[in-house]
Amino acid sequence: AGAQAFKQCTICHSVALGKGATIGPNLRGVVGRKAGSMAGFRYSPRMAATGFTWDAAKLDAFLTRPQTVVPGNRMAFGGVPDAKRRADIIAYLKTLGK
């Protein structure tokens, strides 16, 4: 279910091993990664300065409403309102190594 739910994210993000950023950063290994730290991607100053590490709770909040978690970030996405869909996406991301 998570891989299916993640398909909406593939417009901007990849999870392919070794693939660099596209419109957005590669999300392989995002769980446990410091926000705004993927080499080769130009993050907004606000995202680069967050200082937090992505975990399930932070991802859930961000996927719910990105601009609330990191105001002024460049991600042009309104969020995923459905809690189960967010949980499925996060579960899928957790399965992906670095």
JOJO-V553995 format. One record per residue. PHI is phi in whole degrees, -180 to 180 (* if undefined). PSI is psi in whole degrees, -180 to 180 (NA if undefined). NEAR is the number of other C-alpha atoms within 12 Angstrom. Layout:
BEGIN
phi={PHI/PHI}
psi={PSI/PSI}
near={NEAR/NEAR}
END
This chain:
BEGIN
phi={*/-67/-63/-66/-64/-69/-54/-65/-81/-70/-61/-119/-123/-112/-128/-69/-58/80/-84/-77/-70/-114/-68/-121/-70/-66/-100/-65/78/-66/-69/95/-94/-65/-60/71/-121/-69/-61/89/-115/-92/-81/-64/-55/-66/-68/-63/-97/-62/81/-94/-109/-68/-130/-59/-66/-69/-62/-62/-63/-66/-67/-69/-158/-53/-71/-76/-77/-132/-58/86/-72/-87/-72/-88/-148/-78/120/-113/-71/-82/-62/-66/-62/-62/-61/-64/-63/-64/-60/-64/-61/-65/-77/-92/-73/-90}
psi={-36/-42/-39/-46/-34/-19/-34/-24/-20/-8/-36/-22/145/159/12/134/126/-4/136/-168/153/-121/-37/173/155/133/6/126/15/-35/120/-4/143/133/141/28/3/123/139/-1/136/99/158/151/-36/-43/-42/-26/5/-44/-4/164/139/122/179/-43/-43/-41/-41/-46/-43/-44/-26/-48/88/-41/-19/-38/-44/84/134/7/162/-4/113/75/131/-21/172/105/-26/118/-39/-42/-43/-45/-39/-43/-45/-43/-41/-47/-34/-27/-13/125/-168/NA}
near={16/21/23/17/22/27/19/18/30/22/17/21/24/27/30/19/14/16/19/21/25/20/20/29/34/33/41/30/28/33/28/24/26/22/32/30/27/25/18/15/23/21/24/21/18/21/29/23/18/21/15/22/21/29/23/23/20/27/34/29/24/30/34/26/24/25/20/18/25/28/19/18/26/23/28/18/20/16/23/25/17/16/20/17/25/32/29/25/33/38/25/26/37/25/19/22/18/19}
END
